[in-house]
Amino acid sequence: MQSENPLIADFVKVANSAAGTFAGMTREARESARERVKEAMGGMDFVAREEFDTVKMMAAKAREENAALSARLDALEAQMAPAKKAPAKKTAKK
């Protein structure tokens, strides 16, 4: 059942237009704020997540290699230790 009253029809048209305008203003404000934040953060030295993860993996690999080399060095030092432990005896002259 539709009203034949032109005043109500005009009011509905104005309300719909206002709602559409308000939605558009909200959308524009959101995009503007997003753009300003992007510009502000663009000047800072932030790192992309992919780059961070790559460097993190490189550091983990370097730590593993460092531990392996440390263990290898300890083994080599252990092999060399018996040769250094037995010094030649010096005879004392009187």
Backbone as numpy.savetxt, mean C-alpha at the origin, in Angstrom:
# Nx Ny Nz CAx CAy CAz Cx Cy Cz
-56.51 6.35 -10.13 -57.36 7.51 -10.13 -56.46 8.74 -10.13
-56.50 9.48 -11.22 -55.63 10.63 -11.39 -56.42 11.91 -11.15
-55.76 12.86 -10.54 -56.43 14.11 -10.21 -56.45 15.01 -11.44
-57.51 15.71 -11.63 -57.65 16.64 -12.75 -57.26 18.04 -12.34
-56.89 18.23 -11.11 -56.55 19.55 -10.61 -55.19 19.97 -11.16
-55.12 21.04 -11.97 -53.85 21.46 -12.56 -52.87 21.98 -11.52
-53.37 22.48 -10.42 -52.49 22.98 -9.36 -51.68 21.82 -8.77
-52.32 20.69 -8.52 -51.64 19.52 -7.97 -50.66 18.97 -9.01
-51.05 18.93 -10.27 -50.18 18.43 -11.33 -48.93 19.30 -11.44
-49.12 20.63 -11.37 -47.97 21.54 -11.42 -47.07 21.35 -10.21
-47.68 21.16 -9.05 -46.89 20.95 -7.83 -46.06 19.66 -7.94
-46.64 18.61 -8.48 -45.93 17.34 -8.66 -44.76 17.52 -9.63
-44.99 18.27 -10.71 -43.92 18.53 -11.69 -42.78 19.31 -11.03
-43.10 20.31 -10.23 -42.07 21.10 -9.55 -41.31 20.23 -8.55
-42.02 19.39 -7.82 -41.37 18.51 -6.85 -40.44 17.53 -7.55
-40.86 16.95 -8.67 -40.01 16.04 -9.43 -38.79 16.75 -9.97
-38.97 17.94 -10.46 -37.83 18.72 -10.99 -36.86 19.05 -9.86
-37.39 19.45 -8.71 -36.53 19.78 -7.58 -35.75 18.54 -7.12
-36.40 17.40 -7.08 -35.72 16.16 -6.68 -34.62 15.81 -7.67
-34.89 15.95 -8.95 -33.88 15.68 -9.97 -32.70 16.64 -9.87
-33.01 17.92 -9.64 -31.96 18.92 -9.49 -31.12 18.64 -8.26
-31.77 18.29 -7.16 -31.04 17.99 -5.93 -30.14 16.77 -6.12
-30.63 15.74 -6.80 -29.83 14.55 -7.06 -28.62 14.90 -7.93
-28.82 15.74 -8.92 -27.72 16.17 -9.78 -26.68 16.97 -9.00
-27.16 17.87 -8.12 -26.23 18.66 -7.30 -25.42 17.76 -6.37
-26.07 16.76 -5.81 -25.38 15.82 -4.92 -24.31 15.06 -5.69
-24.65 14.61 -6.87 -23.70 13.87 -7.70 -22.51 14.74 -8.07
-22.77 15.99 -8.47 -21.69 16.91 -8.82 -20.81 17.23 -7.62
-21.41 17.42 -6.45 -20.63 17.71 -5.25 -19.73 16.52 -4.90
-20.26 15.31 -5.01 -19.47 14.11 -4.72 -18.29 13.99 -5.67
-18.54 14.20 -6.96 -17.46 14.12 -7.96 -16.43 15.22 -7.74
-16.89 16.40 -7.40 -15.97 17.51 -7.14 -15.09 17.22 -5.93
-15.68 16.71 -4.87 -14.92 16.37 -3.67 -13.92 15.27 -3.97
-14.33 14.27 -4.72 -13.44 13.17 -5.09 -12.26 13.69 -5.91
-12.54 14.60 -6.83 -11.48 15.17 -7.67 -10.51 16.00 -6.84
-11.02 16.76 -5.89 -10.14 17.57 -5.03 -9.25 16.70 -4.15
-9.80 15.64 -3.61 -9.01 14.73 -2.79 -7.94 14.06 -3.65
-8.31 13.66 -4.85 -7.35 13.03 -5.76 -6.21 14.00 -6.09
-6.53 15.27 -6.34 -5.51 16.28 -6.62 -4.61 16.50 -5.40
-5.21 16.58 -4.23 -4.44 16.82 -3.01 -3.50 15.65 -2.71
-3.98 14.45 -2.91 -3.16 13.28 -2.63 -2.17 13.01 -3.75
-2.44 13.53 -4.92 -1.52 13.34 -6.05 -0.18 14.01 -5.82
-0.16 15.09 -5.06 1.08 15.79 -4.78 1.92 15.11 -3.72
1.33 14.18 -2.99 2.05 13.47 -1.94 2.76 12.26 -2.54
3.76 11.77 -1.86 4.53 10.64 -2.35 3.96 9.33 -1.83
2.81 8.94 -2.32 2.23 7.67 -1.95 2.65 6.61 -2.96
2.66 5.38 -2.52 3.07 4.27 -3.37 1.84 3.45 -3.70
1.78 2.97 -4.92 0.67 2.10 -5.33 0.78 0.77 -4.58
-0.33 0.15 -4.34 -0.37 -1.11 -3.60 0.47 -2.19 -4.29
0.42 -2.24 -5.61 1.18 -3.24 -6.36 2.68 -3.04 -6.14
3.13 -1.78 -6.16 4.55 -1.50 -5.94 4.96 -1.89 -4.52
4.11 -1.59 -3.55 4.40 -1.94 -2.16 4.53 -3.44 -2.00
3.59 -4.19 -2.58 3.63 -5.64 -2.47 4.88 -6.21 -3.14
5.29 -5.62 -4.27 6.49 -6.08 -4.97 7.73 -5.86 -4.12
7.86 -4.67 -3.54 9.01 -4.38 -2.70 9.00 -5.26 -1.44
7.82 -5.52 -0.91 7.70 -6.38 0.28 8.20 -7.79 -0.04
7.83 -8.31 -1.22 8.29 -9.64 -1.63 9.80 -9.64 -1.85
10.33 -8.56 -2.43 11.78 -8.47 -2.64 12.52 -8.47 -1.31
11.99 -7.75 -0.32 12.62 -7.71 1.01 12.58 -9.08 1.67
11.48 -9.79 1.54 11.38 -11.13 2.12 12.39 -12.07 1.48
12.53 -11.98 0.16 13.49 -12.82 -0.55 14.91 -12.47 -0.12
15.20 -11.18 0.05 16.53 -10.75 0.49 16.83 -11.26 1.90
15.82 -11.25 2.78 16.01 -11.78 4.13 16.32 -13.28 4.09
15.60 -14.02 3.23 15.85 -15.45 3.11 17.26 -15.72 2.59
17.67 -14.97 1.57 19.02 -15.13 1.03 20.06 -14.77 2.08
19.80 -13.73 2.85 20.72 -13.32 3.90 20.86 -14.43 4.94
19.76 -15.05 5.33 19.81 -16.13 6.31 20.59 -17.33 5.75
20.37 -17.63 4.47 21.09 -18.75 3.85 22.59 -18.47 3.79
22.95 -17.26 3.42 24.37 -16.90 3.36 24.99 -16.88 4.75
24.25 -16.44 5.74 24.74 -16.43 7.12 25.02 -17.86 7.59
24.11 -18.78 7.28 24.30 -20.18 7.67 25.51 -20.77 6.94
25.67 -20.43 5.68 26.82 -20.91 4.91 28.13 -20.36 5.49
28.13 -19.09 5.86 29.32 -18.48 6.46 29.65 -19.13 7.79
28.62 -19.40 8.60 28.84 -20.07 9.88 29.45 -21.46 9.67
28.98 -22.19 8.65 29.52 -23.52 8.36 30.98 -23.42 7.92
31.29 -22.46 7.08 32.68 -22.28 6.64 33.59 -21.88 7.79
33.10 -21.02 8.67 33.89 -20.61 9.83 34.11 -21.79 10.77
33.12 -22.66 10.89 33.26 -23.84 11.73 34.31 -24.79 11.17
34.39 -24.89 9.85 35.41 -25.73 9.22 36.80 -25.15 9.43
36.90 -23.83 9.43 38.20 -23.17 9.57 38.64 -23.12 11.03
37.75 -23.22 11.97 38.07 -23.08 13.39 39.08 -24.10 13.89
38.99 -25.39 13.56 39.97 -26.36 14.07 41.38 -26.02 13.60
41.53 -25.51 12.43 42.87 -25.17 11.93 43.45 -24.00 12.72
42.63 -23.08 13.14 43.11 -21.92 13.89 43.29 -22.23 15.38
42.58 -23.23 15.89 42.63 -23.54 17.33 43.96 -24.14 17.75
44.60 -24.89 16.90 45.84 -25.57 17.28 47.04 -24.74 16.82
47.42 -23.72 17.60 48.58 -22.93 17.22 49.87 -23.71 17.49
50.89 -23.38 16.72 52.18 -24.04 16.90 52.80 -23.58 18.21
53.40 -24.53 18.95 54.02 -24.21 20.25 55.38 -23.59 19.99
55.64 -22.54 20.70 56.93 -21.89 20.63 57.79 -22.39 21.77
59.01 -22.59 21.48 59.93 -23.02 22.53 60.63 -21.81 23.11
60.75 -21.81 24.36 61.38 -20.67 25.04 62.89 -20.89 25.09
63.65 -19.89 24.76 65.11 -19.97 24.80 65.63 -19.32 26.06
66.60 -19.96 26.67 67.21 -19.39 27.86 68.60 -19.03 27.64
